[in-house]
Amino acid sequence: MSDLKNEIEKLRAKIDENAYQSSKTEAASFSARRRGEAASLNRFLAQFVLAASWIYQSILRPVGCTAAVPLYYLWRGYRRLWDKVVYVEDRYKNRMFSKTRAGVFLTASLVFTWFILLPLLAFLFDLGLYLATVKKDEVVYLTNSQEIIPEENVHSVQGCHNLPCTDENSVYFRIRGTWFNEAWSLVHGHGLFFPDYIAAAVPLSISKCTITSYGVRIKLVMRGMDIYPDVLQTQCAPLQIDGVPAK
C-alpha cells in the first residue's frame, strides 16, 4: 500500500515538474513575450489616456473657458464692426457687400493688431511682471555691458550680487526699449528710455551699481526660455580706476 502511495506521489511530482517546465518554456517563447509586451503597451496607453483626460478636464478646460470669455466678446465686437463697415446701401436701401471696404478694413485690422494690440498686451504683461517682481535700489556688481541685438537695441549686462562672482550668485540682465519701460521712464521723470544710455552707465570694469529692475530670475527659465530681468535705471561706481582701487 505504501509503495502504491509513493508511486502516486512520484507521478504527481513528475506531472507538476512537466507542467512547470512547459510553462517556463512558454513564458520564454517569442509569442509569450509579444503578448506580454502588447499587454504592457495597452496598459500604458490606457493610463496615458486617463492622465491626459484628467489634465484636460482639470486644467486645460477651466483655463480655456476662462480665457475664452474676453475673446468671445472681442470677437462679437469685431463682427459687429465688420458688419457696419463692409456693407453699403444702394438707392433701394439694400445692404451690399463692398470688397474695397472689406479689404481696407482687414488691412487696418492687421495693422492695428501688429502695431497696437500686441504691444499693448506686452505692456500689460510687463506691468504685471513689474508689480510682482520689481526690485528698487538693489546693489549689484556689474560689468561687460554689450549690445547683443543691434536691430532691436537690446543690451546685455552681467554681474553678481556679491564678490567674488560665482556660478551661484551671478546674474544676467537685459536693457531693452519696450512700451512699459518707456512709460516707467516718463512717469519717474527720466524722459524717454534709451537703452544705449542705460547700458553706457555700466563701466567696462567691475562696478558697484544701484539699479532698479524687474523680471524672473529663475536660472532655468532664463536659460531655457531666454527671458531675463530688465534694468530700468543704473547708478554705477567702478571699483578700480586705471588699476587703482576707487575710493
Order of alpha helices (4+ residues) and beta strands (2+ residues): alpha-alpha-alpha-beta-beta-alpha-alpha-beta-beta-beta-alpha-alpha-beta-alpha-beta-beta-beta
